[in-house]
Amino acid sequence: MASSQVPTKLDYYDDMQKLESKARVLSFIKGDDGKETLILDATVFYPQGGGQPADTGFITAATFKFTVQDVRSKDGIVYHYGVTEGCSGEDPKKEIKGGTEVFLRVDESRRKLNSRLHSAGHLLDACLPNVGLGHLKPGKAYHFPDGPWVEYKGTVLQNELQTKQKEIEIEANGLISKGGKIIAAEMSYDEACEWCGGSLPDYIPKVVNESAN
């Protein structure tokens, strides 16, 4: 199904701070398990990925309200999972028509917390070379509120662990106190590698499949 549809336009690429947008319904699906799914032509909801949890919030129209509980992306299509309210009949599939204009609103407090935790992971990357740990290579990351972490490949001497932890904390606080603008940009693998000190995590592909664009 996903391959036959146009990729979802990601409105948060245009404005990182954007929390509201308008879109049109492409399809509404209700699986055998009862899970309701909205697919739109565009979205401001961030799907789970990059170690960051999905946005939650609401998608509304004149005749219904859809509470977004989870958001995922596959093959360029963003799937909004949630629960529908307000439809007059028992089957919302009959009322939520393709082409219907909807209003999207992201939960601001959740987005800001998740964004800060994700940015903290990148801040840690910036700190390591400044405390003599530039040889460590970033791997997987988990930016969820219940216990965020970043995994690095490499070794640190056991007797240096506590000292290095303190140095990283001091360095991070120093960078935070200086302030700075956080930006997001699309760039080639080589450009991103240069920006990130010469290497990128293994899960970032070096060649993008052109058929997916």
Secondary structure, 3 states (H helix, E strand, C coil): CHHHCCCCEEHHHCCCCCCEEEEEEEEEEECCCCCEEEEECEECCCCCECCECCCCEEEECCCCEEEEEEEEEECCEEEEEEEEECCCCCCHHHCCCCCCEEEEEECHHHHHHHHHHHHHHHHHHHHHHHHCCCCCEEEEEECCCCCCEEEEECCCCHHHHHHHHHHHHHHHHHHHHHCCCCCCCCCCHHHHHHHCCCCCCCCCCCCCCHHHC
